[in-house]
Amino acid sequence: MQSPKREPFAELFGDLSERLLGDRWQPALDVIETQTAIVVRLEMSGVRSRDIAVSVDGEELRIRGVRRPPATGDALRLHQSEIAYGPFERVLRLRLPFVREGIAAHLEEGFLTVTLPKGERRTIDVGSE
């Protein structure tokens, strides 16, 4: 029986393909619906608030930024590297109505929390001639 072929870099560094997309990495996220809001929480360890941008365009919530590598000081050699650095971007299409003016974002203890207050669905009466 032949063992499955492994990529040489995967043996050294682990499989990063799920966390990397091209030249960008993607932070893990949760989307939670409460009675009053849609809450999006992203894992942002090592990312500074000034390096994050949150925007809304139509139904899309876009979160982008950069995680900068720490200074290595007098390090001689890197033995293992699993933490992704550089730019990131997550785009979510939100299918629930929300109030754009009430959106808030907060970074605390390595998590970015974006709260979107829920709005009401509108129905439009169709008249006849």
C-alpha positions as CSV (number, residue, x, y, z in Angstrom):
1,M,0.0,0.0,0.0
2,Q,1.4,3.4,-1.0
3,S,1.2,6.3,1.5
4,P,-0.5,9.5,0.3
5,K,1.9,12.0,-1.3
6,R,2.5,15.0,0.8
7,E,3.7,18.4,-0.3
8,P,7.3,19.1,0.9
9,F,6.3,22.5,2.4
10,A,3.3,21.1,4.1
11,E,5.6,18.7,6.0
12,L,7.7,21.6,7.1
13,F,5.2,24.3,7.8
14,G,1.8,22.6,8.0
15,D,-1.1,23.1,5.5
16,L,-1.7,26.8,5.2
17,S,-4.0,26.5,2.1
18,E,-7.2,26.9,4.1
19,R,-6.0,30.1,5.8
20,L,-4.3,31.7,2.8
21,L,-6.0,32.9,-0.4
22,G,-3.5,34.1,-3.0
23,D,-1.5,36.9,-1.3
24,R,-4.2,37.4,1.4
25,W,-5.1,35.5,4.5
26,Q,-8.6,35.2,5.8
27,P,-9.4,35.6,9.5
28,A,-11.9,33.1,10.9
29,L,-15.4,34.5,11.6
30,D,-18.7,33.8,13.2
31,V,-22.0,35.4,12.3
32,I,-24.7,35.4,15.0
33,E,-28.2,36.6,14.9
34,T,-29.7,38.0,18.2
35,Q,-33.2,39.4,18.8
36,T,-31.9,42.9,17.9
37,A,-28.8,42.6,15.8
38,I,-26.6,40.7,13.4
39,V,-23.2,40.2,15.1
40,V,-20.1,39.4,13.1
41,R,-17.0,38.3,15.1
42,L,-13.6,37.9,13.6
43,E,-10.4,36.4,15.0
44,M,-7.9,39.2,14.8
45,S,-5.0,38.3,17.0
46,G,-2.1,40.7,16.5
47,V,-4.0,43.2,14.3
48,R,-4.2,46.8,15.5
49,S,-7.5,48.7,15.2
50,R,-5.8,51.4,13.1
51,D,-5.0,48.7,10.5
52,I,-8.7,47.6,10.1
53,A,-11.3,49.1,7.8
54,V,-15.0,48.2,8.0
55,S,-17.4,49.3,5.2
56,V,-21.0,48.5,4.0
57,D,-22.1,48.7,0.4
58,G,-25.6,47.6,-0.2
59,E,-25.9,44.1,1.4
60,E,-22.2,43.6,1.6
61,L,-20.1,44.0,4.8
62,R,-16.4,44.4,3.9
63,I,-13.7,44.0,6.5
64,R,-10.1,44.5,5.3
65,G,-6.8,45.3,6.9
66,V,-3.3,44.1,7.5
67,R,-1.6,42.0,10.2
68,R,2.0,43.2,10.4
69,P,4.8,40.8,11.4
70,P,6.5,41.5,14.7
71,A,10.1,42.6,14.8
72,T,12.3,39.6,15.0
73,G,15.1,41.4,16.8
74,D,18.3,39.4,16.8
75,A,16.7,36.1,15.6
76,L,19.2,34.0,13.7
77,R,16.8,31.5,12.0
78,L,13.1,30.9,11.7
79,H,12.3,27.3,12.6
80,Q,8.5,27.3,12.2
81,S,6.1,29.7,10.6
82,E,2.3,29.1,10.9
83,I,0.9,32.6,11.5
84,A,-0.2,34.4,8.4
85,Y,0.8,38.1,8.0
86,G,0.0,40.7,5.5
87,P,-3.3,42.0,4.0
88,F,-6.7,40.3,4.6
89,E,-10.2,40.8,3.4
90,R,-13.6,39.3,4.2
91,V,-16.7,40.2,2.4
92,L,-20.1,39.0,3.7
93,R,-23.4,39.3,1.9
94,L,-26.0,39.9,4.6
95,R,-29.5,38.7,3.6
96,L,-31.2,40.2,6.7
97,P,-32.2,43.9,6.8
98,F,-30.1,46.1,9.0
99,V,-29.9,49.7,10.0
100,R,-26.7,51.2,8.5
101,E,-26.6,54.2,10.7
102,G,-26.3,52.0,13.9
103,I,-23.4,49.8,12.8
104,A,-20.6,49.6,15.4
105,A,-17.2,47.9,15.4
106,H,-15.0,47.1,18.4
107,L,-11.6,45.3,18.7
108,E,-11.0,43.6,22.1
109,E,-8.7,40.7,23.2
110,G,-8.0,39.7,19.6
111,F,-11.6,39.7,18.3
112,L,-13.2,42.3,16.1
113,T,-17.0,42.5,16.8
114,V,-19.2,44.3,14.2
115,T,-22.7,44.8,15.4
116,L,-25.4,45.6,12.8
117,P,-28.8,46.5,14.3
118,K,-31.6,44.6,12.7
119,G,-34.1,46.5,10.5
120,E,-37.5,45.6,9.4
121,R,-38.5,44.0,6.1
122,R,-40.6,46.2,4.0
123,T,-43.5,45.0,1.9
124,I,-44.6,47.1,-1.0
125,D,-48.3,47.2,-2.0
126,V,-48.8,46.8,-5.7
127,G,-51.7,48.9,-7.0
128,S,-53.8,48.3,-10.0
129,E,-55.0,50.5,-12.8
